[in-house]
């Protein structure tokens, strides 16, 4: 996985997409003719298949080992005649027949020819004005290839394309559907006063194409400092921040490509931004294309998220924080939404879980003198009392300050729900040790904090005995069929194994892009109406106040069972 990630970073500057050129090398094996395609760094099965008008499976059938990932220099057999026929049929009967194309910054004659399955020479013949060069905004006539590929006759040759790539500093890739799956509503076709039950009036505005910006810490400028040989031999780890960014990007891109098949047209802009580089953020915010974005994902860190979210608010652009727990980023900005529930929301969900599953049992709240953790105890207790009062139930609820006092608060006749809202590893370890010695005599269930997942010295025997429950930001169930399908598709699409950030990137892409597709540029007003379960968590957003943004209140609550993590039953 890391080798594939390194090669991706090393070969792509994150500023321009990797183009796949058709091979000119053809070989006949038996009665079958093949292109022999040499894989280049940054290419994936998906991008190669697109270049040859094939499905990924067409390539895997001829090259079974490719399902485990591609390596630069590897040679693939590409079905020659099927590629030619698919390219011809798409152009003859699809949207490209008699169509035109408006050029954009960064495009070349070669990239346009590849997009429509024609040759550069055919483009030049159909557009004599190209003798003066290609310009942004120019409208080109797209020809249909004159002959079908009968008898192996070639209809498109990309080998003579010598145009230099454009130098667009931010645009990474544009995914344009070759087949329209459903009618589009143009910007001028505005439907006003669309009302859903319990919702406010808003305008539905759908576009032919949406522009999306992704801010992430790729650290592309530091790629040359990676010790390549040692990295390949697994002697040094891949840098954490670029790995996070690449995994999230690959997951997001897979979602984007999947939604392309439903007719969604996305132009993706990538911005490589460090967590602490405030000067670079200000430079990026001056870029003219930024104010025309329809959606912004990131930045990941709160220190650089705030200036970008302020810009988004000024220009009415919905912006998403994928990883931050802090609700302060939502204040006075109704364009912000965040995927990760806050600590307060996690504690309130734990309180709700206890109220639903342990009615009439003995609840023990444990805290030390830390002011922050006293506040956590108050949050849990307040929410639990609200639920109990509403249901007409009552519990015995004890506050315990010191670890040695826990035993005095336990009941011999009830289940003892011990809640320890502490982030102190030493303090937590001490209490769990005490509780474990009491677990033979008392029924004990422990509820902890998300930070516990990072504690290194917790004894798993203790956690199993105490039936530990705690919230996590992301939880991937690897025995789930949907998860297994995602992993398989991700391997094919990116050539590496998905980490947790790949799952988060995919879920962010599917949820926000499909909502953008369905509700147009004003989709944020529908966020609180949509419930969705992804590969690593769920989406259940609510507006924190009339002037502020949206928080995700869907908490992943897990428990230790049979010495492994499982999702806690509701």
N, C-alpha and C positions, 0 to 999 in steps of 0.2 A: 504494500500500500504506500509506504513512505517513498519508495523509489519512484512510483508513478506520480506522486505528488511533487517530488523534487523535479522530475523531468518536466512536469507541467509548469512549475514556477521558472525553471531555468530556461525553457524555450519560449515562453510567452511573457511579454512585458506587461501583461494585463491592460494594455492600451489598444491592442488590435487583435482581432480574432484570428485563429489559425485557419487558413484556407487549405482545402484539399484539392489538389490538381489531379485530374485523371491521368493515369499512366499511359505512356505511348508504347510500352513494352507489352506485346501480345504473344501468347504461346498456345499451341494446340496440344492437348493431352487426350490421346485417343481420338474420338470424334468431337470432342468438346473444346471450344476456344475460350481462353481466359485472358483478361488483363492481369498482369503481374504488378501488383501495387506494393511499393516499399513504404512502410509506415515511417512517418516523421514524428519528432517530438511534439506533443500537444494534440495529436490526432486521436480520435476515439472511433469506436465501431460505428457510432451514430453519425458522426460527421463524414466518415468514409462512405457509408451506405447512401447518404444524401447525395454525395457527389456523383455516385454512379446510378442514381434513381432506383435503389434497391431497398429492401427491408434488411434490418440487421440480421435476421435469421437466414437470409440468402447467403450472407458472408460466412456465418457460423457453420452452416451445413458443409461448405467447402473447406472451412478452416476450423475444425472443432476446438483446437487449443485456444482460439481467440476468445472464448467465453471467459477465460481466466485472466484476461487483460492483454494489452498490446505492448510491445517493446519497440523502440526506435530501431530501424534497420530490418525488422521482421518483414518477410514477403508474404502477401496474401494473394490467393487466387480469387479473382472477381469474375463471375459469369458474364462473358463478353456479350453474347447476343441478347440475353435477357436485359442487360443494362441498356443496350441501344434501343430495344423495343419499348421499354418503360419510358425512356426519355422522349422518344418520338410520340408515343400515345399521349403523354401528359401535355405535350405542347400542341398536338393537333386537336385534341378534344377538350382540353382543360381551359383554364382561364387565360392562358397565354395566346390563344388564337386571336390574331388581329388586335392585340392589346398594345398599350403604351406603358412606358416606365419613366417616372420623374426621378432623376438622379439626385443623390444626396452626398454630402461631404464624406470623403473617405472611400467612395465606390470607384471601381475601375471598370473598363470595358470587359476585362476578364471576369470579374466577379458578377457583373450583370449577365454576361453570356452564360456563365455557369448556372445562375439562378433560373434562367429560362430554357436551358438545354439547347442553346444554339452556339454557333461559333463566332469568334470575334469578327471574322471576315464577313459573315452573314449580317452582323450588326452594322458594319461599315457600309455594306452595299445598300442596306435599307435606310441608312442615315448618312447621306453624302456630306452633310455639314460637319461630320466628325473629323474631317480633314483639318479643321481648325482647333481640334482638341476637345476633351470632355470637360463640361462645366457643371457645377452644382446647380440644380434647378432646371436643367435641360430636359426636355421631353423627347424620349426616343421611341421610335416605332419598333416593335418586337416582331420579327418574321417567324413563320412556321417552317421547319425543315422541309425541303422539297420532296425528299424520298423517305419511305419507311426503311428500316434496316433489314431488308430481306437479303438472305444469303450472306449475312455478315457484312453488308455494306455499311460503312461508317457514316454517321450523320452529323457528328460533332467532333471537332478536334481542338483540344485546349492547349496543345503542346506549343503552339506558336504565339501564345499570349505573352507579351513582354511588357505590358503596361506596369508602371510602378505603382505600388500601393499608396493610397492617400495617407496623410499624416494627421489623422484625427487624434488629439491627445487623450480623449476619454472614452470614445465609443468602442465597446468591445465586440458586440455582435448584434445583428438585427435578424430576428427570426420572422420570416414572411411566409404565411401559409400558401402553398402552391394550389391548394384546393379549398374553395370556400364551402364550409359545411352548413352555414346558415346565413340568411340575409343580415347585413349590417345596417345600423342606423347612423347616418352621417351626423356631423356636428350641427348642421342646420335643421335636422329633423328632431326638434325639441318637443318633448311631451311634458306639459306642465301639470301641476296639481295632481300628481300620482300619489294616492294615499293607500297605505296598508293599515290593517286594523291596529288601533292603539298607537299609531305613528303620526308624525307631523307631515305637513305638506312639503314636498320638495320637487325639484325639477330633475327628470331623468334625461341625462345627456350622454349619449354613447358616441364614440369616435371610431373611425376606421382603423386608427392606430393609436396605441398608448405608449407614452414614454416613461420608463421606470429607471430610477437611479439606485445603485447599490454602493454604499459606503462601507468599506471593510479594511482591516489592517493587513494587507497582503505583504507589505515590506518588500516590494519588488526590487528596490534599490540595493537591498542587502544580499540578494541571491548570490552574487559573485563571491561573497565572503564565506559561503558554506563549503566545508571541506568535503569535496565531492567523493573522493575515494573512501574516506572513513565513513561517510554517510551511507554509501552503497553497501559497505561491509557491516552495517549496523553497529559501528563503533561509537557513533555520536547520534543523538536524537535529532529529528527534524524540529526546527524552531516552532514553538507552540503557537504563536500568534498567526504566522502565515498558514500553518496547518488548519487552524480554526477557520480562517477566511476562505481558504481553498475548498475545504469540505462544505462549508455553508454555501458557497457559490455553486459548486457542482450539484448539490441538492436542489438549490433554487432553479438552476438552469434545466435540470431534469423535469421539474414541475412546469416550467415555462414551455418546454418543448412538448410535453404531454398536452397542455392546454392549447397549444398551437393547432392541434388536430380538431379542436372544437371551433376553430375560426378566430381565435384570439390572436391579434397581431401586436407584438411587443417589440419596442426598440429599447435595448438595455444599455445603460451607461454605467461604467465602473469607475469608482473613485478610490484610489489607494490612499488611505489616511491613517496615520499613527494615532494611538490613543491620546498622546500628549502634545501633538503638533498643532497648536492653536494658530500659528502663523500660516501653515499650509491650508488649514480650514478656511481662513479668510481669503486666501488666493483662489481656492476652489469656488467659494461662494460668489466670486466676481464673474464666473464663466457665464456667458449669455444664455447657453442652452438650459441652465439649471432652472430658471423661472418657468420654463415650459413643461417641466416634468408633471406627470399625473400621479406619481406615487414615489416615495423615497423609503428605502429599507436601510436602517442604520443611521449613523454609526453605532458600533456596539458599545463603546464606553460612554458613560454619562458625561465625562469631562468635555468631550467633543460633540456629544449629541445635542446639548443645549443650544449652541450657536446655530447648528443646522436646523433644529426644530423651530427656532425663532425665525429663521429665513423662510421655512415652510409655512409658518403662520402668516407671515407678511404677504406671501404669494398664494395663499389658500391651497397648499399642497398637502394631502394626507401623508403622514410620516410614521414609520413603525420602528419601535425599539425592540429588537429580537431577544436581548439577553438581560437588560437591566431590571432589577427588582424594585428600584426606587420610584415611588409614586410622585415624587416632587417634579419629575419631568413632565407630568400631566397637567400641572397647575396652570390655569389660565390659557390653555392652548387646546382647543377642541379638535385640532387636526392630528393630535398625537394619539397613538394606541400602542400598548405594550403587550408582548406575548407572555412574559413571565410574571406570575402572581407575586405580590409583595409578601414580606414576612407577616404583616398584619393579616392579610387574606389567608395565608397558610394556617396561621393560628386559629382564625375564625372557622376555617373548614375543619380543622382537627376538633374544635369544640362541637361543631355540628355533627361530626362523625360519632363522637362520644355520646352526645345527646340521643342520637338515633339508635345506637347499638348497645348502650350500657345504662338504660333507664333504671333508676333505683339502686344503682351500684355505688361504691365508695370512690369518690374522686379526690385525689391528693395532689395539690399543686406544690411543687418544690422550687425554691429560688434562693439565691444568695443575696448579698447586699448590693450587688451591681444595679445601678439605677436603670439601665437599659433593660435588664432582665426582669426587674420588678415591673416595668412597663409591660413586658410580654405576659407576665402572670395576670396583670390587670385586663389585658385584651382578651385572653382566653376565658377568664372568670366572667367578665361582663357578657361576652357572647353566649357562654353556656347558661348563665342565669336568664338571659333574654329568652332563649329557647325553652328552658324548663318552665319559666313563668307562663309563656304562651301555651304550653301543653298542659299546664296545671299539675306538673310533676315537681318533685323536690328530691334533692340528693344531699348527702353529707359531703361537704366540700371543705377540706382542710388546707391551710397554708403552712408549709414547713420551710424554715430557713436553712437549717443545717442538715447535712446528710445523716448524721446519727439520730436525728429526730424522726426519720421516716417511719421506722418500725412502730412507733407509738401511735401513728395515725392509721395503721392498717386494720382491716376487719377480717375476722376468721370466717364470717358467714357470707360475705359478699365478694364480688370481683373487685380488686383494688386497681383502679385506673390511675396510674402515677404519671403525672405530666411534668416534664422537666424542660422548660423553655430556656435553656442555657446554651451558649456557644463556647463555654470554657471546657476544653478537653479534660483537664485535670479534675475539675469539679464533677463533670459527668462520669468520668471513669470511677471516681470514688463512690458516687451514689449507686452506680450499677453494680459495683462490687458488693456493697451493702445489701442491695435488693436481691442479688443472686443468692446470698446466704439465707435469705428469708423465703425464697421461692418454693422450697419443699413444704413449708408450713402454710403459706398464703397463696391465693390465686392472684397473680400480678400481671398486668398488661401495662407496658411503658409507652408513652408518646414523647417523641423527641423533636429535634429541629433538623432542618435541611443540612446544616453545616456538619452534622454527624457523619454524613457520607464521606467526608474527607478526613475523619479521625483515623489514625493509623494503629492505635494500640487497644482498640475495643476487642474484647474476647467474644468470638462468635458463639461460644457455648452460652455466655451470659445473654447475648441478644436473642438466641433461640429460646432459652428458658423464660425470658421476660416478654416474649412475643412483641418485640419492638415494632412500633409504627412510627413513620416519619415522612414528611413531604420531600419530594425531589422536583427539580425544575423540568427534567425530561426523564421519561421512563419508557424504554423500548422492550416490548415483549417479543423475544426472539423466537418463540414457538408459535407466534401468530401468523396465519397464512398471508395476510396483507403485508406484514413485515418481511416475510421471506420473499414475496414478490418484489417488494421495493429493493431489497438487497440484490436480488438477481438482476433487476433492471439497472441499478446503479453500477454494478460491476461491468455490465455490457456498455453502458453509456460513458462511464468515466475511466474504466480500466483500473480501478482501485477499490479497496474495501471502504464502506461507509462508516464513519465515526458518528458520535452523537450529534455533532454539528451539521452533518449531512442530512440527518433526519429532520433537524430543526429548519434547515434551509428549504427542504422539500415541503414541509408543512406550511412554512411562511408563504412559499410560492403558490401552493394550491389554494390556500385560504384567501389570501389577499388578491391574487390575480383573478381567481374565479369570481370573487365579489366585484372586482373592477369590471370584469366582463359582463356580469349580470345587471349591475346597477349604474355603470358609467362613472363619470368623474365625481359625482356626489355620493359615492358608495359608502363613505364613512357614516352617513346618517342611518344606514341599515345595519351597522356592525352589531348593535345590541339585539338584533332580531335573528341572528344566524348562530346556530349551534352546530359544531362540527368536530369530529374526532379524527385526529391524524395518526401518524406513525409513532409519535413519541409523547403525545399529549392531546388535550382537547382545547377547543376555543369556545368560550362563553363570556363575551365582553359586555361590560356595562359602563355607562357614563358616570364618572365619579362626582361630577357636579355640572350644572348647566353651562359653565364657562370653561370647564376642563375636559381632559381627554378620556380615553377608554382603557380600563384595565381588564386583563383576563383573570376571571375568578375561578377558572377550572384548575383545581389543584390535583397533582399526581400524589396520592397518598399510598405508600407502599409498606410492606411488613416483612419481617424475617420469618420464613416458614420452610421447614426441612432444609435449613442452612442455605437458603437462597432468597432473593428478593422476589416478591410477587405483589401484584396490585391488591390493595386492601379492599375487601368486599364492602359494598355500601350498607 
